[in-house]
Amino acid sequence: MKETLKVGIKHQHTFVLNEQKMVPALYPESPEFQQMPVVFATGFMVGFLEWACLDAVIPHLDWPREQTVGTHVNVSHVAATPSGFTVVAKVELVEVEGRRLLFNVEGYDDVELISSGTHERFVIDRVRFDDSLNKKRGMGTNAV
């Protein structure tokens, strides 16, 4: 992590929504999702907010050796957004505790606020992370 990774970093990210980011596309295998309204899926919205947080800190990391992974999401989804609208994520890094990063996040569409809350990420060393993941893969696929 570079010395520039500090509280106060802000970033804004914009994306034009398409059909692939709507609820029916979230889990195409789910017949129930196929019956849902064609609006921005909460799961994709969370990913969009994460994307903005990631973009905010990349210049302050030894990228790609250092990366960040999401560990906690606490956001609202208060308004529906149709395909074709532009969404904007506004994020601010509000806490840095070692490798733990906490962001305030907000999402907007062309009309209104659609989301607000917090998102936590941790800085990882990609090689060490991949090594741990490969060890886990070797443990089998039995869920507890």
N, CA, C and O atoms as a GROMACS GRO file, in nm:
protein
  576
    1MET      N    1   0.084  -0.118   0.000
    1MET     CA    2   0.000   0.000   0.000
    1MET      C    3   0.088   0.123   0.000
    1MET      O    4   0.188   0.131   0.072
    2LYS      N    5   0.050   0.217  -0.081
    2LYS     CA    6   0.126   0.341  -0.088
    2LYS      C    7   0.085   0.435   0.026
    2LYS      O    8  -0.023   0.421   0.083
    3GLU      N    9   0.171   0.528   0.058
    3GLU     CA   10   0.141   0.625   0.164
    3GLU      C   11   0.021   0.712   0.130
    3GLU      O   12  -0.037   0.775   0.218
    4THR      N   13  -0.016   0.718   0.003
    4THR     CA   14  -0.129   0.800  -0.040
    4THR      C   15  -0.264   0.736  -0.010
    4THR      O   16  -0.367   0.801  -0.028
    5LEU      N   17  -0.265   0.611   0.035
    5LEU     CA   18  -0.391   0.544   0.068
    5LEU      C   19  -0.437   0.596   0.204
    5LEU      O   20  -0.399   0.544   0.309
    6LYS      N   21  -0.521   0.700   0.200
    6LYS     CA   22  -0.562   0.769   0.321
    6LYS      C   23  -0.710   0.803   0.316
    6LYS      O   24  -0.771   0.809   0.209
    7VAL      N   25  -0.766   0.826   0.433
    7VAL     CA   26  -0.904   0.874   0.446
    7VAL      C   27  -0.920   0.998   0.360
    7VAL      O   28  -0.830   1.082   0.352
    8GLY      N   29  -1.035   1.010   0.297
    8GLY     CA   30  -1.066   1.129   0.218
    8GLY      C   31  -1.064   1.106   0.068
    8GLY      O   32  -1.107   1.193  -0.008
    9ILE      N   33  -1.013   0.991   0.024
    9ILE     CA   34  -1.012   0.963  -0.120
    9ILE      C   35  -1.157   0.953  -0.167
    9ILE      O   36  -1.237   0.881  -0.108
   10LYS      N   37  -1.189   1.025  -0.274
   10LYS     CA   38  -1.324   1.023  -0.332
   10LYS      C   39  -1.314   0.980  -0.478
   10LYS      O   40  -1.213   1.003  -0.545
   11HIS      N   41  -1.421   0.918  -0.524
   11HIS     CA   42  -1.426   0.875  -0.663
   11HIS      C   43  -1.570   0.871  -0.708
   11HIS      O   44  -1.662   0.846  -0.630
   12GLN      N   45  -1.589   0.898  -0.835
   12GLN     CA   46  -1.722   0.891  -0.896
   12GLN      C   47  -1.711   0.803  -1.020
   12GLN      O   48  -1.619   0.819  -1.100
   13HIS      N   49  -1.805   0.712  -1.035
   13HIS     CA   50  -1.803   0.617  -1.147
   13HIS      C   51  -1.940   0.618  -1.214
   13HIS      O   52  -2.043   0.620  -1.146
   14THR      N   53  -1.941   0.616  -1.347
   14THR     CA   54  -2.066   0.623  -1.424
   14THR      C   55  -2.077   0.502  -1.515
   14THR      O   56  -1.977   0.453  -1.568
   15PHE      N   57  -2.200   0.454  -1.533
   15PHE     CA   58  -2.226   0.338  -1.618
   15PHE      C   59  -2.366   0.350  -1.676
   15PHE      O   60  -2.460   0.389  -1.606
   16VAL      N   61  -2.381   0.317  -1.804
   16VAL     CA   62  -2.513   0.313  -1.867
   16VAL      C   63  -2.566   0.171  -1.857
   16VAL      O   64  -2.504   0.077  -1.906
   17LEU      N   65  -2.682   0.157  -1.794
   17LEU     CA   66  -2.739   0.025  -1.772
   17LEU      C   67  -2.790  -0.038  -1.901
   17LEU      O   68  -2.843   0.031  -1.988
   18ASN      N   69  -2.773  -0.169  -1.911
   18ASN     CA   70  -2.824  -0.244  -2.024
   18ASN      C   71  -2.904  -0.363  -1.970
   18ASN      O   72  -2.911  -0.384  -1.849
   19GLU      N   73  -2.963  -0.440  -2.059
   19GLU     CA   74  -3.048  -0.552  -2.019
   19GLU      C   75  -2.974  -0.656  -1.935
   19GLU      O   76  -3.035  -0.724  -1.853
   20GLN      N   77  -2.843  -0.667  -1.953
   20GLN     CA   78  -2.764  -0.766  -1.879
   20GLN      C   79  -2.748  -0.730  -1.732
   20GLN      O   80  -2.696  -0.812  -1.655
   21LYS      N   81  -2.789  -0.612  -1.691
   21LYS     CA   82  -2.779  -0.570  -1.551
   21LYS      C   83  -2.916  -0.565  -1.482
   21LYS      O   84  -2.928  -0.514  -1.371
   22MET      N   85  -3.018  -0.618  -1.548
   22MET     CA   86  -3.153  -0.618  -1.493
   22MET      C   87  -3.178  -0.748  -1.415
   22MET      O   88  -3.104  -0.846  -1.431
   23VAL      N   89  -3.281  -0.749  -1.332
   23VAL     CA   90  -3.311  -0.862  -1.244
   23VAL      C   91  -3.316  -0.996  -1.319
   23VAL      O   92  -3.254  -1.091  -1.272
   24PRO      N   93  -3.385  -1.009  -1.432
   24PRO     CA   94  -3.389  -1.141  -1.497
   24PRO      C   95  -3.251  -1.195  -1.538
   24PRO      O   96  -3.234  -1.316  -1.552
   25ALA      N   97  -3.154  -1.108  -1.556
   25ALA     CA   98  -3.020  -1.151  -1.596
   25ALA      C   99  -2.934  -1.193  -1.477
   25ALA      O  100  -2.828  -1.252  -1.496
   26LEU      N  101  -2.977  -1.162  -1.355
   26LEU     CA  102  -2.895  -1.191  -1.237
   26LEU      C  103  -2.873  -1.341  -1.221
   26LEU      O  104  -2.760  -1.386  -1.203
   27TYR      N  105  -2.978  -1.417  -1.227
   27TYR     CA  106  -2.970  -1.563  -1.226
   27TYR      C  107  -3.063  -1.614  -1.336
   27TYR      O  108  -3.180  -1.644  -1.309
   28PRO      N  109  -3.013  -1.624  -1.458
   28PRO     CA  110  -3.098  -1.669  -1.569
   28PRO      C  111  -3.156  -1.809  -1.545
   28PRO      O  112  -3.257  -1.846  -1.605
   29GLU      N  113  -3.090  -1.887  -1.457
   29GLU     CA  114  -3.138  -2.022  -1.426
   29GLU      C  115  -3.265  -2.022  -1.341
   29GLU      O  116  -3.332  -2.124  -1.329
   30SER      N  117  -3.297  -1.908  -1.283
   30SER     CA  118  -3.412  -1.898  -1.192
   30SER      C  119  -3.537  -1.857  -1.267
   30SER      O  120  -3.546  -1.745  -1.317
   31PRO      N  121  -3.637  -1.948  -1.276
   31PRO     CA  122  -3.762  -1.908  -1.342
   31PRO      C  123  -3.833  -1.795  -1.266
   31PRO      O  124  -3.905  -1.715  -1.326
   32GLU      N  125  -3.811  -1.789  -1.134
   32GLU     CA  126  -3.873  -1.681  -1.055
   32GLU      C  127  -3.815  -1.545  -1.095
   32GLU      O  128  -3.889  -1.447  -1.109
   33PHE      N  129  -3.683  -1.539  -1.112
   33PHE     CA  130  -3.622  -1.413  -1.154
   33PHE      C  131  -3.670  -1.370  -1.292
   33PHE      O  132  -3.679  -1.250  -1.321
   34GLN      N  133  -3.702  -1.466  -1.377
   34GLN     CA  134  -3.749  -1.433  -1.511
   34GLN      C  135  -3.884  -1.363  -1.509
   34GLN      O  136  -3.921  -1.294  -1.604
   35GLN      N  137  -3.958  -1.382  -1.400
   35GLN     CA  138  -4.090  -1.321  -1.386
   35GLN      C  139  -4.085  -1.184  -1.317
   35GLN      O  140  -4.186  -1.115  -1.307
   36MET      N  141  -3.968  -1.144  -1.270
   36MET     CA  142  -3.953  -1.020  -1.194
   36MET      C  143  -3.948  -0.899  -1.288
   36MET      O  144  -3.923  -0.914  -1.407
   37PRO      N  145  -3.971  -0.778  -1.234
   37PRO     CA  146  -3.962  -0.657  -1.315
   37PRO      C  147  -3.822  -0.640  -1.376
   37PRO      O  148  -3.722  -0.680  -1.316
   38VAL      N  149  -3.818  -0.583  -1.493
   38VAL     CA  150  -3.692  -0.560  -1.563
   38VAL      C  151  -3.635  -0.426  -1.515
   38VAL      O  152  -3.651  -0.322  -1.580
   39VAL      N  153  -3.567  -0.432  -1.399
   39VAL     CA  154  -3.506  -0.315  -1.335
   39VAL      C  155  -3.366  -0.354  -1.289
   39VAL      O  156  -3.333  -0.473  -1.282
   40PHE      N  157  -3.283  -0.254  -1.258
   40PHE     CA  158  -3.146  -0.274  -1.210
   40PHE      C  159  -3.150  -0.369  -1.090
   40PHE      O  160  -3.214  -0.341  -0.990
   41ALA      N  161  -3.080  -0.481  -1.102
   41ALA     CA  162  -3.078  -0.581  -0.995
   41ALA      C  163  -2.992  -0.534  -0.879
   41ALA      O  164  -2.885  -0.476  -0.899
   42THR      N  165  -3.038  -0.559  -0.758
   42THR     CA  166  -2.962  -0.521  -0.640
   42THR      C  167  -2.822  -0.583  -0.642
   42THR      O  168  -2.725  -0.517  -0.606
   43GLY      N  169  -2.813  -0.710  -0.682
   43GLY     CA  170  -2.682  -0.776  -0.689
   43GLY      C  171  -2.586  -0.704  -0.783
   43GLY      O  172  -2.468  -0.689  -0.751
   44PHE      N  173  -2.635  -0.661  -0.897
   44PHE     CA  174  -2.550  -0.587  -0.990
   44PHE      C  175  -2.519  -0.446  -0.937
   44PHE      O  176  -2.411  -0.393  -0.962
   45MET      N  177  -2.615  -0.387  -0.865
   45MET     CA  178  -2.591  -0.255  -0.807
   45MET      C  179  -2.478  -0.262  -0.705
   45MET      O  180  -2.391  -0.175  -0.701
   46VAL      N  181  -2.479  -0.367  -0.622
   46VAL     CA  182  -2.372  -0.385  -0.524
   46VAL      C  183  -2.238  -0.397  -0.597
   46VAL      O  184  -2.139  -0.334  -0.557
   47GLY      N  185  -2.234  -0.476  -0.703
   47GLY     CA  186  -2.111  -0.489  -0.782
   47GLY      C  187  -2.066  -0.357  -0.840
   47GLY      O  188  -1.946  -0.330  -0.845
   48PHE      N  189  -2.159  -0.275  -0.885
   48PHE     CA  190  -2.127  -0.143  -0.939
   48PHE      C  191  -2.064  -0.054  -0.832
   48PHE      O  192  -1.967   0.017  -0.859
   49LEU      N  193  -2.120  -0.056  -0.711
   49LEU     CA  194  -2.063   0.022  -0.601
   49LEU      C  195  -1.923  -0.029  -0.566
   49LEU      O  196  -1.833   0.051  -0.539
   50GLU      N  197  -1.904  -0.161  -0.565
   50GLU     CA  198  -1.772  -0.218  -0.540
   50GLU      C  199  -1.672  -0.173  -0.646
   50GLU      O  200  -1.558  -0.140  -0.615
   51TRP      N  201  -1.715  -0.171  -0.770
   51TRP     CA  202  -1.630  -0.129  -0.882
   51TRP      C  203  -1.578   0.013  -0.857
   51TRP      O  204  -1.461   0.041  -0.878
   52ALA      N  205  -1.667   0.101  -0.813
   52ALA     CA  206  -1.627   0.240  -0.786
   52ALA      C  207  -1.524   0.245  -0.672
   52ALA      O  208  -1.427   0.321  -0.680
   53CYS      N  209  -1.545   0.166  -0.568
   53CYS     CA  210  -1.449   0.164  -0.456
   53CYS      C  211  -1.314   0.110  -0.503
   53CYS      O  212  -1.210   0.165  -0.467
   54LEU      N  213  -1.316   0.006  -0.582
   54LEU     CA  214  -1.193  -0.051  -0.636
   54LEU      C  215  -1.118   0.053  -0.719
   54LEU      O  216  -0.998   0.073  -0.702
   55ASP      N  217  -1.190   0.119  -0.809
   55ASP     CA  218  -1.126   0.222  -0.892
   55ASP      C  219  -1.069   0.336  -0.808
   55ASP      O  220  -0.967   0.395  -0.844
   56ALA      N  221  -1.134   0.366  -0.696
   56ALA     CA  222  -1.087   0.476  -0.610
   56ALA      C  223  -0.950   0.448  -0.552
   56ALA      O  224  -0.869   0.539  -0.536
   57VAL      N  225  -0.922   0.320  -0.520
   57VAL     CA  226  -0.798   0.291  -0.448
   57VAL      C  227  -0.687   0.231  -0.534
   57VAL      O  228  -0.572   0.226  -0.489
   58ILE      N  229  -0.716   0.188  -0.654
   58ILE     CA  230  -0.611   0.128  -0.739
   58ILE      C  231  -0.487   0.218  -0.750
   58ILE      O  232  -0.376   0.165  -0.741
   59PRO      N  233  -0.500   0.349  -0.769
   59PRO     CA  234  -0.379   0.432  -0.779
   59PRO      C  235  -0.296   0.434  -0.651
   59PRO      O  236  -0.180   0.478  -0.653
   60HIS      N  237  -0.353   0.388  -0.541
   60HIS     CA  238  -0.287   0.394  -0.411
   60HIS      C  239  -0.236   0.257  -0.365
   60HIS      O  240  -0.194   0.240  -0.250
   61LEU      N  241  -0.240   0.160  -0.456
   61LEU     CA  242  -0.192   0.024  -0.429
   61LEU      C  243  -0.078  -0.010  -0.522
   61LEU      O  244  -0.056   0.057  -0.622
   62ASP      N  245  -0.005  -0.114  -0.488
   62ASP     CA  246   0.096  -0.169  -0.578
   62ASP      C  247   0.024  -0.269  -0.669
   62ASP      O  248   0.044  -0.390  -0.660
   63TRP      N  249  -0.059  -0.215  -0.756
   63TRP     CA  250  -0.144  -0.293  -0.846
   63TRP      C  251  -0.059  -0.353  -0.957
   63TRP      O  252   0.028  -0.283  -1.009
   64PRO      N  253  -0.078  -0.478  -0.995
   64PRO     CA  254  -0.181  -0.572  -0.956
   64PRO      C  255  -0.140  -0.666  -0.843
   64PRO      O  256  -0.219  -0.752  -0.804
   65ARG      N  257  -0.018  -0.652  -0.789
   65ARG     CA  258   0.023  -0.740  -0.678
   65ARG      C  259  -0.071  -0.722  -0.559
   65ARG      O  260  -0.115  -0.819  -0.498
   66GLU      N  261  -0.100  -0.596  -0.526
   66GLU     CA  262  -0.196  -0.567  -0.420
   66GLU      C  263  -0.332  -0.541  -0.484
   66GLU      O  264  -0.342  -0.466  -0.582
   67GLN      N  265  -0.432  -0.601  -0.430
   67GLN     CA  266  -0.569  -0.580  -0.477
   67GLN      C  267  -0.659  -0.568  -0.356
   67GLN      O  268  -0.612  -0.582  -0.243
   68THR      N  269  -0.788  -0.543  -0.376
   68THR     CA  270  -0.881  -0.540  -0.264
   68THR      C  271  -0.997  -0.634  -0.292
   68THR      O  272  -1.038  -0.654  -0.406
   69VAL      N  273  -1.049  -0.692  -0.185
   69VAL     CA  274  -1.167  -0.777  -0.194
   69VAL      C  275  -1.273  -0.723  -0.100
   69VAL      O  276  -1.242  -0.674   0.008
   70GLY      N  277  -1.398  -0.734  -0.142
   70GLY     CA  278  -1.508  -0.691  -0.059
   70GLY      C  279  -1.533  -0.789   0.054
   70GLY      O  280  -1.530  -0.910   0.033
   71THR      N  281  -1.559  -0.736   0.174
   71THR     CA  282  -1.584  -0.822   0.289
   71THR      C  283  -1.716  -0.791   0.360
   71THR      O  284  -1.765  -0.873   0.438
   72HIS      N  285  -1.772  -0.675   0.336
   72HIS     CA  286  -1.899  -0.641   0.399
   72HIS      C  287  -1.969  -0.534   0.317
   72HIS      O  288  -1.907  -0.439   0.269
   73VAL      N  289  -2.100  -0.551   0.301
   73VAL     CA  290  -2.182  -0.455   0.228
   73VAL      C  291  -2.304  -0.424   0.313
   73VAL      O  292  -2.372  -0.514   0.360
   74ASN      N  293  -2.331  -0.296   0.332
   74ASN     CA  294  -2.450  -0.253   0.405
   74ASN      C  295  -2.509  -0.134   0.330
   74ASN      O  296  -2.481  -0.019   0.360
   75VAL      N  297  -2.592  -0.166   0.231
   75VAL     CA  298  -2.648  -0.061   0.146
   75VAL      C  299  -2.799  -0.080   0.130
   75VAL      O  300  -2.852  -0.191   0.137
   76SER      N  301  -2.864   0.032   0.107
   76SER     CA  302  -3.006   0.030   0.073
   76SER      C  303  -3.020   0.021  -0.079
   76SER      O  304  -2.925   0.049  -0.153
   77HIS      N  305  -3.138  -0.017  -0.124
   77HIS     CA  306  -3.173  -0.006  -0.266
   77HIS      C  307  -3.315   0.048  -0.267
   77HIS      O  308  -3.412  -0.028  -0.258
   78VAL      N  309  -3.326   0.181  -0.277
   78VAL     CA  310  -3.452   0.249  -0.246
   78VAL      C  311  -3.533   0.294  -0.367
   78VAL      O  312  -3.645   0.344  -0.351
   79ALA      N  313  -3.479   0.276  -0.488
   79ALA     CA  314  -3.554   0.318  -0.607
   79ALA      C  315  -3.519   0.229  -0.725
   79ALA      O  316  -3.403   0.192  -0.744
   80ALA      N  317  -3.620   0.195  -0.804
   80ALA     CA  318  -3.601   0.112  -0.922
   80ALA      C  319  -3.546   0.195  -1.037
   80ALA      O  320  -3.581   0.312  -1.054
   81THR      N  321  -3.459   0.132  -1.117
   81THR     CA  322  -3.397   0.200  -1.231
   81THR      C  323  -3.410   0.111  -1.354
   81THR      O  324  -3.370  -0.005  -1.352
   82PRO      N  325  -3.468   0.166  -1.463
   82PRO     CA  326  -3.483   0.086  -1.585
   82PRO      C  327  -3.356   0.083  -1.670
   82PRO      O  328  -3.265   0.164  -1.653
   83SER      N  329  -3.354  -0.012  -1.761
   83SER     CA  330  -3.245  -0.022  -1.857
   83SER      C  331  -3.235   0.106  -1.938
   83SER      O  332  -3.336   0.171  -1.965
   84GLY      N  333  -3.114   0.143  -1.977
   84GLY     CA  334  -3.092   0.263  -2.056
   84GLY      C  335  -3.059   0.386  -1.973
   84GLY      O  336  -3.004   0.483  -2.025
   85PHE      N  337  -3.090   0.383  -1.844
   85PHE     CA  338  -3.056   0.494  -1.756
   85PHE      C  339  -2.907   0.490  -1.724
   85PHE      O  340  -2.843   0.385  -1.729
   86THR      N  341  -2.853   0.606  -1.691
   86THR     CA  342  -2.715   0.616  -1.643
   86THR      C  343  -2.716   0.612  -1.491
   86THR      O  344  -2.796   0.680  -1.427
   87VAL      N  345  -2.627   0.530  -1.435
   87VAL     CA  346  -2.612   0.528  -1.289
   87VAL      C  347  -2.476   0.585  -1.254
   87VAL      O  348  -2.379   0.570  -1.328
   88VAL      N  349  -2.471   0.651  -1.139
   88VAL     CA  350  -2.348   0.714  -1.090
   88VAL      C  351  -2.325   0.666  -0.948
   88VAL      O  352  -2.414   0.675  -0.864
   89ALA      N  353  -2.205   0.617  -0.922
   89ALA     CA  354  -2.164   0.580  -0.786
   89ALA      C  355  -2.070   0.689  -0.736
   89ALA      O  356  -1.977   0.729  -0.805
   90LYS      N  357  -2.097   0.735  -0.615
   90LYS     CA  358  -2.010   0.831  -0.548
   90LYS      C  359  -1.960   0.763  -0.421
   90LYS      O  360  -2.039   0.726  -0.334
   91VAL      N  361  -1.827   0.747  -0.410
   91VAL     CA  362  -1.770   0.676  -0.296
   91VAL      C  363  -1.664   0.761  -0.230
   91VAL      O  364  -1.597   0.842  -0.295
   92GLU      N  365  -1.649   0.742  -0.098
   92GLU     CA  366  -1.545   0.811  -0.022
   92GLU      C  367  -1.486   0.715   0.079
   92GLU      O  368  -1.558   0.648   0.153
   93LEU      N  369  -1.354   0.708   0.082
   93LEU     CA  370  -1.283   0.627   0.180
   93LEU      C  371  -1.287   0.701   0.313
   93LEU      O  372  -1.233   0.811   0.325
   94VAL      N  373  -1.352   0.640   0.414
   94VAL     CA  374  -1.372   0.710   0.542
   94VAL      C  375  -1.294   0.648   0.657
   94VAL      O  376  -1.281   0.710   0.763
   95GLU      N  377  -1.240   0.525   0.639
   95GLU     CA  378  -1.156   0.464   0.742
   95GLU      C  379  -1.050   0.378   0.676
   95GLU      O  380  -1.077   0.308   0.578
   96VAL      N  381  -0.929   0.386   0.731
   96VAL     CA  382  -0.821   0.295   0.693
   96VAL      C  383  -0.761   0.242   0.822
   96VAL      O  384  -0.702   0.318   0.899
   97GLU      N  385  -0.777   0.112   0.846
   97GLU     CA  386  -0.721   0.048   0.966
   97GLU      C  387  -0.638  -0.071   0.918
   97GLU      O  388  -0.693  -0.179   0.894
   98GLY      N  389  -0.508  -0.052   0.904
   98GLY     CA  390  -0.424  -0.157   0.849
   98GLY      C  391  -0.465  -0.185   0.706
   98GLY      O  392  -0.460  -0.097   0.620
   99ARG      N  393  -0.505  -0.309   0.680
   99ARG     CA  394  -0.548  -0.346   0.545
   99ARG      C  395  -0.698  -0.328   0.524
   99ARG      O  396  -0.748  -0.348   0.414
  100ARG      N  397  -0.772  -0.289   0.629
  100ARG     CA  398  -0.917  -0.272   0.621
  100ARG      C  399  -0.951  -0.131   0.572
  100ARG      O  400  -0.900  -0.032   0.623
  101LEU      N  401  -1.039  -0.127   0.472
  101LEU     CA  402  -1.083   0.000   0.414
  101LEU      C  403  -1.235   0.009   0.425
  101LEU      O  404  -1.305  -0.087   0.393
  102LEU      N  405  -1.287   0.122   0.471
  102LEU     CA  406  -1.431   0.142   0.480
  102LEU      C  407  -1.470   0.263   0.397
  102LEU      O  408  -1.410   0.370   0.407
  103PHE      N  409  -1.571   0.243   0.315
  103PHE     CA  410  -1.620   0.347   0.224
  103PHE      C  411  -1.764   0.384   0.257
  103PHE      O  412  -1.844   0.297   0.292
  104ASN      N  413  -1.796   0.512   0.245
  104ASN     CA  414  -1.935   0.556   0.233
  104ASN      C  415  -1.967   0.551   0.084
  104ASN      O  416  -1.886   0.595   0.001
  105VAL      N  417  -2.084   0.497   0.050
  105VAL     CA  418  -2.120   0.483  -0.090
  105VAL      C  419  -2.260   0.537  -0.114
  105VAL      O  420  -2.348   0.528  -0.028
  106GLU      N  421  -2.280   0.594  -0.233
  106GLU     CA  422  -2.412   0.638  -0.277
  106GLU      C  423  -2.425   0.606  -0.425
  106GLU      O  424  -2.328   0.612  -0.501
  107GLY      N  425  -2.546   0.570  -0.464
  107GLY     CA  426  -2.575   0.546  -0.605
  107GLY      C  427  -2.693   0.631  -0.649
  107GLY      O  428  -2.790   0.649  -0.575
  108TYR      N  429  -2.684   0.683  -0.769
  108TYR     CA  430  -2.789   0.768  -0.827
  108TYR      C  431  -2.821   0.718  -0.967
  108TYR      O  432  -2.735   0.662  -1.035
  109ASP      N  433  -2.946   0.739  -1.010
  109ASP     CA  434  -2.978   0.722  -1.151
  109ASP      C  435  -3.009   0.859  -1.210
  109ASP      O  436  -2.979   0.961  -1.148
  110ASP      N  437  -3.066   0.863  -1.327
  110ASP     CA  438  -3.094   0.990  -1.394
  110ASP      C  439  -3.191   1.078  -1.316
  110ASP      O  440  -3.201   1.198  -1.343
  111VAL      N  441  -3.263   1.019  -1.222
  111VAL     CA  442  -3.370   1.092  -1.153
  111VAL      C  443  -3.344   1.113  -1.004
  111VAL      O  444  -3.374   1.219  -0.951
  112GLU      N  445  -3.287   1.011  -0.937
  112GLU     CA  446  -3.286   1.018  -0.790
  112GLU      C  447  -3.179   0.929  -0.728
  112GLU      O  448  -3.110   0.852  -0.796
  113LEU      N  449  -3.166   0.943  -0.596
  113LEU     CA  450  -3.082   0.855  -0.516
  113LEU      C  451  -3.142   0.714  -0.521
  113LEU      O  452  -3.262   0.698  -0.497
  114ILE      N  453  -3.060   0.614  -0.551
  114ILE     CA  454  -3.110   0.477  -0.553
  114ILE      C  455  -3.047   0.391  -0.443
  114ILE      O  456  -3.100   0.284  -0.411
  115SER      N  457  -2.935   0.436  -0.386
  115SER     CA  458  -2.866   0.354  -0.287
  115SER      C  459  -2.776   0.440  -0.199
  115SER      O  460  -2.722   0.542  -0.243
  116SER      N  461  -2.762   0.397  -0.072
  116SER     CA  462  -2.663   0.459   0.015
  116SER      C  463  -2.626   0.358   0.123
  116SER      O  464  -2.702   0.267   0.155
  117GLY      N  465  -2.507   0.376   0.177
  117GLY     CA  466  -2.462   0.287   0.282
  117GLY      C  467  -2.311   0.284   0.293
  117GLY      O  468  -2.242   0.381   0.263
  118THR      N  469  -2.260   0.167   0.336
  118THR     CA  470  -2.116   0.150   0.353
  118THR      C  471  -2.071   0.021   0.287
  118THR      O  472  -2.148  -0.072   0.265
  119HIS      N  473  -1.943   0.020   0.255
  119HIS     CA  474  -1.882  -0.100   0.195
  119HIS      C  475  -1.741  -0.114   0.252
  119HIS      O  476  -1.663  -0.018   0.253
  120GLU      N  477  -1.709  -0.236   0.298
  120GLU     CA  478  -1.577  -0.264   0.354
  120GLU      C  479  -1.498  -0.352   0.257
  120GLU      O  480  -1.552  -0.446   0.198
  121ARG      N  481  -1.370  -0.320   0.242
  121ARG     CA  482  -1.280  -0.398   0.159
  121ARG      C  483  -1.150  -0.422   0.235
  121ARG      O  484  -1.116  -0.345   0.325
  122PHE      N  485  -1.078  -0.527   0.199
  122PHE     CA  486  -0.948  -0.555   0.257
  122PHE      C  487  -0.844  -0.562   0.147
  122PHE      O  488  -0.870  -0.617   0.040
  123VAL      N  489  -0.727  -0.506   0.172
  123VAL     CA  490  -0.616  -0.513   0.078
  123VAL      C  491  -0.554  -0.652   0.092
  123VAL      O  492  -0.525  -0.698   0.202
  124ILE      N  493  -0.534  -0.716  -0.022
  124ILE     CA  494  -0.474  -0.850  -0.025
  124ILE      C  495  -0.348  -0.850  -0.109
  124ILE      O  496  -0.330  -0.765  -0.197
  125ASP      N  497  -0.261  -0.946  -0.081
  125ASP     CA  498  -0.150  -0.978  -0.170
  125ASP      C  499  -0.202  -1.089  -0.261
  125ASP      O  500  -0.235  -1.197  -0.212
  126ARG      N  501  -0.210  -1.063  -0.391
  126ARG     CA  502  -0.276  -1.156  -0.483
  126ARG      C  503  -0.213  -1.296  -0.482
  126ARG      O  504  -0.287  -1.394  -0.487
  127VAL      N  505  -0.083  -1.307  -0.476
  127VAL     CA  506  -0.017  -1.438  -0.477
  127VAL      C  507  -0.056  -1.516  -0.351
  127VAL      O  508  -0.093  -1.633  -0.360
  128ARG      N  509  -0.047  -1.452  -0.235
  128ARG     CA  510  -0.084  -1.520  -0.110
  128ARG      C  511  -0.231  -1.558  -0.109
  128ARG      O  512  -0.268  -1.666  -0.062
  129PHE      N  513  -0.316  -1.470  -0.160
  129PHE     CA  514  -0.459  -1.498  -0.168
  129PHE      C  515  -0.485  -1.621  -0.255
  129PHE      O  516  -0.560  -1.711  -0.217
  130ASP      N  517  -0.422  -1.623  -0.374
  130ASP     CA  518  -0.441  -1.737  -0.464
  130ASP      C  519  -0.389  -1.866  -0.404
  130ASP      O  520  -0.449  -1.972  -0.423
  131ASP      N  521  -0.277  -1.860  -0.331
  131ASP     CA  522  -0.225  -1.979  -0.265
  131ASP      C  523  -0.326  -2.033  -0.164
  131ASP      O  524  -0.350  -2.154  -0.159
  132SER      N  525  -0.384  -1.947  -0.084
  132SER     CA  526  -0.486  -1.990   0.014
  132SER      C  527  -0.608  -2.049  -0.055
  132SER      O  528  -0.664  -2.148  -0.008
  133LEU      N  529  -0.648  -1.988  -0.164
  133LEU     CA  530  -0.764  -2.037  -0.237
  133LEU      C  531  -0.736  -2.176  -0.297
  133LEU      O  532  -0.823  -2.263  -0.296
  134ASN      N  533  -0.616  -2.195  -0.349
  134ASN     CA  534  -0.581  -2.326  -0.405
  134ASN      C  535  -0.578  -2.434  -0.297
  134ASN      O  536  -0.617  -2.547  -0.323
  135LYS      N  537  -0.533  -2.400  -0.176
  135LYS     CA  538  -0.536  -2.495  -0.065
  135LYS      C  539  -0.680  -2.532  -0.032
  135LYS      O  540  -0.710  -2.648  -0.006
  136LYS      N  541  -0.768  -2.434  -0.033
  136LYS     CA  542  -0.908  -2.460  -0.004
  136LYS      C  543  -0.969  -2.552  -0.109
  136LYS      O  544  -1.046  -2.643  -0.077
  137ARG      N  545  -0.934  -2.528  -0.235
  137ARG     CA  546  -0.985  -2.615  -0.342
  137ARG      C  547  -0.948  -2.760  -0.318
  137ARG      O  548  -1.026  -2.851  -0.347
  138GLY      N  549  -0.830  -2.783  -0.264
  138GLY     CA  550  -0.782  -2.919  -0.238
  138GLY      C  551  -0.853  -2.987  -0.122
  138GLY      O  552  -0.837  -3.108  -0.102
  139MET      N  553  -0.931  -2.911  -0.047
  139MET     CA  554  -1.002  -2.969   0.069
  139MET      C  555  -1.133  -3.036   0.031
  139MET      O  556  -1.197  -3.097   0.116
  140GLY      N  557  -1.172  -3.025  -0.093
  140GLY     CA  558  -1.296  -3.090  -0.136
  140GLY      C  559  -1.410  -2.994  -0.151
  140GLY      O  560  -1.394  -2.873  -0.134
  141THR      N  561  -1.526  -3.049  -0.183
  141THR     CA  562  -1.644  -2.967  -0.210
  141THR      C  563  -1.758  -2.993  -0.113
  141THR      O  564  -1.870  -2.948  -0.137
  142ASN      N  565  -1.732  -3.064  -0.004
  142ASN     CA  566  -1.840  -3.092   0.090
  142ASN      C  567  -1.870  -2.970   0.175
  142ASN      O  568  -1.784  -2.918   0.246
  143ALA      N  569  -1.993  -2.926   0.166
  143ALA     CA  570  -2.037  -2.812   0.248
  143ALA      C  571  -2.077  -2.862   0.386
  143ALA      O  572  -2.124  -2.975   0.400
  144VAL      N  573  -2.058  -2.779   0.486
  144VAL     CA  574  -2.094  -2.815   0.623
  144VAL      C  575  -2.242  -2.791   0.643
  144VAL      O  576  -2.294  -2.815   0.752
   0.00000   0.00000   0.00000
